[in-house]
Amino acid sequence: MKLLHPTVWYRERLEIKQQREIALWEKQMKNLEAFSLLPGHEDQTERLDISSRLAEATKKLTYVGSKDYLDSLVGTIGADPPLLLHEQKVAVTQKV
């Protein structure tokens, strides 16, 4: 069985964390945009200041997608890789 260098598997955990954060903020933006486009929600969109929330979500998405964010994760545990991905890697390494 081939072992990954510790920095490789650790970097992978950080990148997975970053990918999940990107997905989260993309979903947040999509939800805010969808809410603001609902007919009859103009007053609620204004009352809840959806445009400011969307602007903040855009900034957050830009940040979590950056190298600075990835670098800020160093020292954390990152995120577990998806089990399916892990199982596929194990299967591939066992064939080699």
Backbone as CSV, one residue per row, in Angstrom:
resi,resn,N_x,N_y,N_z,CA_x,CA_y,CA_z,C_x,C_y,C_z
1,MET,0.845,-1.178,0.000,0.000,0.000,0.000,0.893,1.244,0.000
2,LYS,0.553,2.174,-0.867,1.321,3.404,-0.989,0.804,4.422,0.032
3,LEU,1.694,4.969,0.831,1.314,5.973,1.821,1.569,7.361,1.264
4,LEU,0.665,8.268,1.556,0.839,9.654,1.141,1.745,10.372,2.125
5,HIS,2.542,11.262,1.612,3.373,12.100,2.480,2.439,12.913,3.372
6,PRO,2.755,13.069,4.653,1.854,13.773,5.572,1.393,15.137,5.071
7,THR,2.256,15.879,4.405,1.826,17.202,3.946,0.828,17.094,2.805
8,VAL,0.881,16.003,2.035,-0.068,15.827,0.938,-1.465,15.572,1.495
9,TRP,-1.590,14.620,2.425,-2.919,14.333,2.954,-3.447,15.495,3.781
10,TYR,-2.576,16.216,4.449,-3.033,17.357,5.243,-3.521,18.472,4.323
11,ARG,-2.765,18.741,3.269,-3.164,19.773,2.312,-4.504,19.408,1.679
12,GLU,-4.701,18.118,1.416,-5.968,17.653,0.860,-7.128,17.971,1.810
13,ARG,-6.938,17.755,3.098,-7.981,18.057,4.090,-8.321,19.543,4.091
14,LEU,-7.291,20.384,3.955,-7.522,21.829,3.922,-8.262,22.231,2.649
15,GLU,-7.888,21.635,1.540,-8.561,21.944,0.281,-10.013,21.481,0.293
16,ILE,-10.280,20.352,0.917,-11.660,19.876,1.039,-12.477,20.848,1.887
17,LYS,-11.893,21.328,2.974,-12.571,22.322,3.816,-12.886,23.560,2.987
18,GLN,-11.911,24.017,2.200,-12.122,25.191,1.365,-13.237,24.936,0.344
19,GLN,-13.231,23.791,-0.294,-14.253,23.464,-1.283,-15.645,23.453,-0.654
20,ARG,-15.736,22.939,0.556,-17.035,22.907,1.244,-17.505,24.309,1.613
21,GLU,-16.582,25.160,1.998,-16.941,26.548,2.317,-17.394,27.282,1.057
22,ILE,-16.711,27.047,-0.043,-17.120,27.660,-1.312,-18.535,27.221,-1.659
23,ALA,-18.806,25.930,-1.562,-20.142,25.407,-1.859,-21.192,26.026,-0.944
24,LEU,-20.860,26.186,0.326,-21.788,26.787,1.287,-22.138,28.222,0.890
25,TRP,-21.128,29.025,0.569,-21.387,30.424,0.236,-22.046,30.581,-1.122
26,GLU,-21.770,29.670,-2.051,-22.488,29.694,-3.322,-23.971,29.408,-3.090
27,LYS,-24.252,28.458,-2.196,-25.647,28.131,-1.873,-26.328,29.312,-1.181
28,GLN,-25.601,29.960,-0.259,-26.165,31.126,0.434,-26.553,32.211,-0.574
29,MET,-25.649,32.466,-1.525,-25.922,33.488,-2.534,-27.121,33.107,-3.395
30,LYS,-27.164,31.854,-3.801,-28.287,31.380,-4.616,-29.610,31.549,-3.862
31,ASN,-29.618,31.199,-2.581,-30.834,31.338,-1.776,-31.249,32.796,-1.617
32,LEU,-30.292,33.672,-1.377,-30.600,35.100,-1.244,-31.146,35.667,-2.553
33,GLU,-30.519,35.284,-3.659,-30.984,35.759,-4.967,-32.391,35.243,-5.255
34,ALA,-32.632,33.970,-4.971,-33.949,33.375,-5.207,-35.016,34.069,-4.360
35,PHE,-34.709,34.349,-3.102,-35.660,35.019,-2.226,-35.988,36.411,-2.764
36,SER,-34.969,37.126,-3.197,-35.188,38.501,-3.655,-36.001,38.559,-4.943
37,LEU,-36.039,37.460,-5.689,-36.787,37.434,-6.955,-38.217,36.917,-6.805
38,LEU,-38.582,36.482,-5.618,-39.940,35.972,-5.408,-40.955,37.108,-5.565
39,PRO,-41.985,36.872,-6.352,-43.021,37.898,-6.510,-43.686,38.201,-5.162
40,GLY,-43.874,39.471,-4.902,-44.531,39.884,-3.667,-43.609,39.982,-2.465
41,HIS,-42.324,39.738,-2.642,-41.385,39.799,-1.528,-40.526,41.069,-1.556
42,GLU,-40.926,42.019,-2.352,-40.124,43.239,-2.480,-39.941,43.932,-1.122
43,ASP,-41.039,44.030,-0.350,-40.958,44.676,0.966,-40.049,43.892,1.914
44,GLN,-40.189,42.568,1.895,-39.360,41.732,2.771,-37.886,41.797,2.349
45,THR,-37.661,41.848,1.054,-36.293,41.943,0.550,-35.642,43.227,1.043
46,GLU,-36.405,44.296,1.019,-35.872,45.570,1.502,-35.726,45.563,3.026
47,ARG,-36.748,45.076,3.724,-36.715,45.055,5.194,-35.549,44.222,5.718
48,LEU,-35.287,43.106,5.073,-34.203,42.215,5.497,-32.851,42.612,4.907
49,ASP,-32.856,43.660,4.117,-31.632,44.180,3.498,-30.876,43.070,2.753
50,ILE,-31.613,42.385,1.899,-31.058,41.258,1.156,-29.901,41.701,0.261
51,SER,-29.972,42.898,-0.286,-28.878,43.344,-1.164,-27.561,43.454,-0.397
52,SER,-27.597,43.927,0.854,-26.377,43.981,1.667,-25.908,42.583,2.048
53,ARG,-26.837,41.716,2.353,-26.484,40.333,2.688,-25.851,39.635,1.490
54,LEU,-26.390,39.918,0.303,-25.832,39.331,-0.910,-24.430,39.870,-1.180
55,ALA,-24.235,41.157,-0.946,-22.904,41.753,-1.126,-21.912,41.136,-0.142
56,GLU,-22.339,40.931,1.088,-21.468,40.314,2.098,-21.156,38.856,1.737
57,ALA,-22.150,38.145,1.245,-21.939,36.755,0.829,-20.973,36.698,-0.354
58,THR,-21.056,37.662,-1.249,-20.134,37.724,-2.385,-18.704,37.934,-1.904
59,LYS,-18.528,38.838,-0.947,-17.187,39.065,-0.371,-16.668,37.798,0.299
60,LYS,-17.540,37.149,1.059,-17.148,35.937,1.775,-16.770,34.836,0.786
61,LEU,-17.540,34.687,-0.292,-17.234,33.684,-1.309,-15.877,33.963,-1.946
62,THR,-15.610,35.214,-2.236,-14.316,35.587,-2.812,-13.192,35.225,-1.851
63,TYR,-13.390,35.519,-0.573,-12.352,35.224,0.423,-12.121,33.724,0.586
64,VAL,-13.203,32.953,0.754,-13.005,31.521,0.992,-12.436,30.814,-0.236
65,GLY,-12.558,31.426,-1.398,-11.978,30.864,-2.600,-10.522,31.259,-2.825
66,SER,-9.996,32.082,-1.932,-8.646,32.623,-2.126,-7.569,31.760,-1.471
67,LYS,-6.349,31.976,-1.919,-5.187,31.311,-1.312,-5.017,31.773,0.138
68,ASP,-5.343,33.038,0.424,-5.242,33.543,1.802,-6.117,32.726,2.749
69,TYR,-7.333,32.392,2.304,-8.208,31.582,3.154,-7.609,30.197,3.356
70,LEU,-7.150,29.603,2.260,-6.547,28.277,2.364,-5.364,28.310,3.326
71,ASP,-4.531,29.330,3.223,-3.394,29.476,4.137,-3.849,29.673,5.584
72,SER,-4.990,30.336,5.773,-5.485,30.575,7.135,-5.952,29.290,7.812
73,LEU,-6.192,28.261,7.019,-6.643,26.981,7.576,-5.505,26.150,8.154
74,VAL,-4.273,26.514,7.835,-3.125,25.765,8.363,-3.169,25.824,9.888
75,GLY,-3.054,24.666,10.504,-3.157,24.568,11.958,-4.508,24.051,12.403
76,THR,-5.463,23.981,11.471,-6.777,23.406,11.776,-6.777,21.958,11.301
77,ILE,-7.848,21.243,11.589,-7.922,19.855,11.128,-8.482,19.748,9.720
78,GLY,-8.921,20.855,9.144,-9.482,20.806,7.804,-10.799,20.059,7.823
79,ALA,-11.003,19.193,6.838,-12.246,18.417,6.760,-11.933,17.008,6.275
80,ASP,-12.720,16.063,6.750,-12.567,14.682,6.306,-12.912,14.585,4.828
81,PRO,-12.142,13.793,4.092,-12.504,13.570,2.691,-13.793,12.758,2.630
82,PRO,-14.525,12.903,1.546,-15.743,12.084,1.407,-15.380,10.610,1.474
83,LEU,-16.196,9.838,2.123,-15.927,8.417,2.289,-15.794,7.729,0.947
84,LEU,-16.657,8.060,0.008,-16.612,7.437,-1.306,-15.272,7.705,-1.972
85,LEU,-14.784,8.933,-1.900,-13.494,9.278,-2.479,-12.392,8.464,-1.811
86,HIS,-12.456,8.352,-0.487,-11.467,7.576,0.247,-11.495,6.110,-0.205
87,GLU,-12.689,5.554,-0.337,-12.815,4.157,-0.753,-12.259,3.960,-2.163
88,GLN,-12.477,4.931,-3.041,-11.958,4.824,-4.403,-10.432,4.845,-4.387
89,LYS,-9.825,5.700,-3.563,-8.376,5.771,-3.475,-7.816,4.463,-2.929
90,VAL,-8.472,3.898,-1.943,-8.020,2.630,-1.365,-8.077,1.551,-2.432
91,ALA,-9.150,1.498,-3.185,-9.298,0.491,-4.225,-8.212,0.640,-5.289
92,VAL,-7.907,1.855,-5.664,-6.878,2.100,-6.669,-5.511,1.704,-6.132
93,THR,-5.190,2.057,-4.903,-3.885,1.729,-4.347,-3.735,0.230,-4.120
94,GLN,-4.828,-0.468,-3.869,-4.748,-1.908,-3.667,-4.513,-2.639,-4.984
95,LYS,-4.945,-2.043,-6.106,-4.733,-2.646,-7.411,-3.288,-2.486,-7.869
96,VAL,-2.609,-1.462,-7.365,-1.244,-1.158,-7.797,-0.248,-2.068,-7.167
